[in-house]
Amino acid sequence: MKTYMAKPADIERKWFVVDAANVSLGRVASQVADILTGKNKTIYTPHVDCGDFVIVINSDKVVLTGNKAIDKKHRWYTGYIGGLKEVDYGTLLEKNSPKAIEVAVKGMLPKTTLGRKQFTRLHVYKNEEHNHQAQQPQKVEIKGVRE
């Protein structure tokens, strides 16, 4: 029996919509990362970019469990001396909730040129409004929704 290896010409990309309302940040990020890498497809091949496009809506309504809003920090370096910046996730979600989801998803993607290419297919919006209706995206149900 031969192993199937997908070729870039065989890949059909679809569009998916993920509603992040009342879902924990990690659950949204892990399922979005699976779709971006193509791990939800039967033709998944690690060295071929077979992922789909993902639209995340309602990023303002994403939930952090426990004390993560205070204890968990997002750090980045500006490149200047003494330029290590830090903000807790509670403040990050209030001021720039799409950035919080992008950071979480980017951390779950491969740290290669393939992962950077996959990350470009992620679109995050604060509310339910998005401008991708022409692509006819399919809705994806996230497991573990908090009521």
C-alpha positions in Angstrom: 0.0 0.0 0.0 1.4 3.4 -1.0 1.2 6.5 1.2 -0.7 9.4 -0.4 1.2 12.7 -0.6 -0.9 15.7 -1.5 0.4 18.0 -4.2 -0.1 21.8 -4.2 -2.2 21.5 -7.4 -4.6 19.1 -5.6 -5.5 21.4 -2.8 -8.9 23.0 -2.7 -9.2 25.8 -0.2 -12.5 26.6 1.5 -13.5 29.4 3.8 -14.7 28.8 7.4 -16.3 31.1 10.0 -15.5 30.5 13.7 -17.7 32.2 16.3 -15.5 32.9 19.4 -18.3 34.1 21.6 -18.2 32.5 25.1 -15.4 30.1 24.1 -12.0 30.0 25.8 -9.1 31.5 24.0 -7.1 28.3 23.8 -10.0 26.2 22.4 -10.5 28.8 19.6 -6.8 29.0 18.8 -6.2 25.2 18.7 -9.2 24.5 16.4 -8.3 27.5 14.1 -4.7 26.3 13.9 -5.9 22.8 12.9 -8.0 24.3 10.1 -5.1 26.6 8.9 -2.7 23.7 8.8 -5.2 21.4 7.1 -5.1 18.7 9.9 -8.9 18.5 9.6 -8.6 17.1 6.1 -8.0 13.5 5.0 -5.3 14.6 2.5 -3.2 16.3 5.2 0.5 16.2 4.3 3.0 17.9 6.7 5.3 19.4 4.1 2.5 20.7 1.9 0.3 23.7 2.7 -3.2 22.2 2.5 -5.0 24.4 5.0 -8.1 26.6 4.5 -9.0 30.2 5.2 -10.5 31.0 8.6 -12.6 34.0 9.7 -12.9 34.5 13.4 -15.8 36.7 14.6 -16.8 38.0 18.0 -13.2 38.2 19.3 -14.4 40.7 21.9 -16.5 37.9 23.6 -13.7 35.4 24.0 -13.2 34.0 27.5 -10.2 33.5 29.7 -10.5 30.9 32.4 -9.1 31.1 35.9 -6.7 34.0 36.7 -5.3 34.2 33.2 -6.7 37.7 32.6 -4.3 38.9 35.3 -1.5 36.3 35.5 -0.9 35.6 31.8 1.3 38.1 30.1 2.0 38.9 26.4 5.6 40.0 26.0 7.4 41.4 22.9 10.7 43.0 22.2 10.8 46.3 20.2 14.4 45.9 19.1 15.7 48.8 21.2 17.7 48.7 24.5 15.3 48.2 27.3 12.5 47.6 24.8 10.9 44.5 26.4 7.2 45.4 26.6 4.6 43.5 28.6 0.8 43.6 28.9 -1.6 41.2 30.7 -4.2 39.3 28.6 -7.1 41.0 30.3 -5.9 44.4 29.1 -5.0 43.0 25.7 -8.5 41.6 25.2 -10.1 44.9 26.2 -7.9 47.1 23.9 -7.1 44.8 21.0 -9.0 41.4 21.1 -8.1 40.4 17.5 -4.4 40.7 18.4 -4.9 38.3 21.4 -6.4 35.6 19.1 -3.7 36.1 16.4 -0.9 35.7 19.0 -2.5 32.5 20.4 -3.0 31.0 16.9 0.5 32.0 15.7 2.0 30.2 18.6 0.3 27.0 17.6 1.4 27.1 14.0 4.8 25.7 12.8 7.7 28.1 13.2 8.7 27.8 9.5 8.0 29.5 6.2 5.1 27.1 5.8 3.6 28.3 9.2 4.0 32.0 8.2 2.2 31.3 4.9 -0.6 29.6 6.8 -1.0 32.5 9.2 -1.8 34.9 6.3 -5.1 33.0 5.8 -6.4 34.1 9.2 -8.9 37.0 9.5 -10.1 38.1 12.9 -12.9 40.6 13.6 -14.2 42.1 16.8 -17.9 41.7 16.1 -20.0 39.6 13.7 -19.4 41.9 10.8 -16.9 40.7 8.2 -16.4 41.5 4.5 -16.0 37.9 3.2 -19.6 37.0 2.3 -18.6 36.6 -1.3 -16.5 33.6 -0.4 -19.6 31.8 1.1 -17.8 30.7 4.3 -19.1 27.6 6.2 -19.8 27.8 9.9 -17.6 25.7 12.2 -18.9 24.7 15.6 -16.4 25.0 18.4 -16.5 22.2 21.0 -16.6 23.4 24.7 -18.8 26.5 24.4 -19.4 28.1 27.8 -23.0 29.2 28.5 
